[in-house]
Amino acid sequence: MADEERAARALSPESEGAAPGRGRLKGRRILVVGGGQRVVDAATDPVGNGRAMCLLFAREGAQVAVADVNSAAAEATVALMAKEHGRAAAIAADIRRPGDVVRMVDEARAALGGLDGMVLNVGVGVGAHGLAGATPDDWDAVLEVNLRGPMLACKAALPLMEEGSSIVFISSVAGIKAGSRLPAYDASKAALGGLMRHVAMEGARRGSAPTS
């Protein structure tokens, strides 16, 4: 490929994650649930959604609590955020455990001095393809993380969040269009929309704004 063609196809700083922050989240205190990252090949893995959001939030001036079931992954994200001069805290929590979820929210508020943002970036897809491959155990395992976990997080956090807070649900096109071939995953992401609408109804009474 010629140098001219490479230059013409070069990614923008925003696409490369190298654009400077503009202070759009200055003063915000955000809990990112699922802010770590699973490592397959550290040399080639792209940055995951949760870690990318944490880095961007820090760059934009937010204070961030990074929660993940893998404490080392959460701490690695916090170490990267230090380069963006962001105030951050790592929290180890399993969203499947109600006690962990309550502690996660409490630790985030304590570390950040309050909470006015939460991102629910959790999701798993397990089991064989199709209804023929679906099992009750796989179904329960997926909904436990993808749907019950966000419900528990909202239940714990919503009453404690500041006025004008935001809750962001990370869903999937699988919630509106079949394609993953994993029935439990598709169903959980579709149901997440229903949970979001209910949380929006309760949050609207006090100025919080869930989004997807």
N, C-alpha and C positions, 0 to 999 in steps of 0.2 A: 504494500500500500504506500503510495507517495506521501511525502510529508504534508503536502497541501491538502490531501484528502483526509489525513489524520486530523489536521487542524480544523477542517470543516466539520468533522464529526465529533469534535471534542465536547465532553460534557460540561455543562455550566457548573460554576462553583456550588450552586444550590444542589445540583444532582450529585456532586461528588462529596457533599457534606462539608465543604470548605468555605462556605459563605459566612461572612461575619454576622454576629448577632445584632439585632436592632432593638433590644430591650423590650420586646413585646410581652414578655412574661415577668418583668421586673416586679419583685415583691410577692410573687405567687409561691405558694407552698404546696407541692404536688407529690402525691404518693403514686408511684408506678408499680402496679402489681404484675410481676412477670418482667422485671427490668434486667434480669440476668440474660444468659445465653448458653444454650447447649453447644458444646464444641465437638465437631466431627473431624475437621482438619483445620487447625489454627492458622495454617499458612494460606488457606484458600477460602475459608468461610467468609461470606459477606456478613456485615453487621446485621443483627436481627432487629425486628421492629421495636422490641422493648428497650434494648440498649440504645438504638438510634434515637428514640424519643427522649430518653434520659439525657443524652448528650446535647440534643437540640434544645431541650428545656433549660439546661444549664447555660448554654450559649446565649439564650434569650433572657437570662437573668433570674430564672426561677431557682428556688431551693427544692431539692428533690430527695425523697425517701425511696430507695430502690429495694423493693421486696422481691424475694425469689425463694423457691423451695431449696435451691442450691446456694448456700451462703457464699461459697467461693466465687460463684458467678456474679452474685450481687456485689461483692467486694471488688471484683475486677471492673465492673461498670463504674463504681464509685472512683476507682483509681484513674480511669480514663477521664471521668468528669473533672477531676482535679486540674487537668490540663486546660479546661475551659474556665477555671477559676470559679466553679460552682460549688455552693455549699451542699453537701450530700451526706446521706447516712445509709448504710446497708442494713437490711432486716431479713433474717431467715424466717420464713413462714410457709406453711403448707395450707393452701386455700381450701383443702378438703377438711381441715380440722377447725371446727367453730372456735375453739379456744385460741388457736393460732391467729385466726382472723381478727378477733377482738384485740389480742396483744399487738398484732401488726399495726392496727389503726392507732392504738394508744402510743406505741413507740414512735410512729411517724409524727404524730402531733407533738409529742414531747421533744423530738429531735429538731423539728422545724419551727416550733413555737406556735403551732396552729395548722389548720388544713383547709385549703380552699380549692383543691383540685385532686382528682383521682382518675387514673387510667387503669382499666381492667384488661390487661393484655395477657390473658391466660387461655389456653386451648390445647386439647389433645385429640388425636384421632387414632383409635386402636381397633384391632380386629380384622377379620377377613372381609373381602368385598361382598357386597350384595346382602339381601335379606337372608339368603341361604347360609351366608357365613357369619351372620350376626348372632351373638349369644347374649343372654341376660346379663352375664357378668361384664362383658364388654360395654353393653348399653349403659349399665349403672356406672361404670368407671368413667365413661366419657361425660355423662350428664353431671356427675359429681364434681368434675373440674369445670366444665364449660358453662354450666347453668347454676348449679347449687352454689358453687364458689363465689361467683359474682353477686348472687343474692345475699349471701352471708356478708360479703364486703360492704354492700350498700346498706344492709341492715345495721351494721356496726358503725359505718362512717357518716351516713346522712344526718343523723341527729346532732353530730358533733362538728359538722363543717360550717364554715363561715357563710354569711349571707352573700349571694352572688357567686357561689362556688359552681364548679363544673365537674360532671362525671362523664368520662368517655368510655364507651363500650367498644371493644374491637371485635367486630363480627367477621363475616365472610360472604362472598358471593354464593357460597354453598347454602346460605340461609334463604336465598330466593330462587336459586336455580340448581337443580340436581347436577352432580358431576363428580363429587369426591368418591362416590361408590361406597361410602361409609354411612349407612343409615343413621347411626347415632350422632355422628358429627353433623350431618345435614340438619337433623331435627334439633339438635342443641343450639345451632346458630340461628335457626328460624325462631326458636323459643326465646332466644336472647332479645330479640326485638320486642316481644311482649313484655319481658321483664323491664326493658328500658322504658317503655311507655308508662308502665306502672310507677317506676321510680321518678319519671318526669312529672307525673301527676302529683305525687307526694312532695317532690322537691319544689315544684312551682309555687306551693303555698308559702315557701320561705325563701324564694329567690335563687334556689339552686337549679342548674340546667344540665341534665344528662343529654349527651349527644352520642351518635354512632358514626 
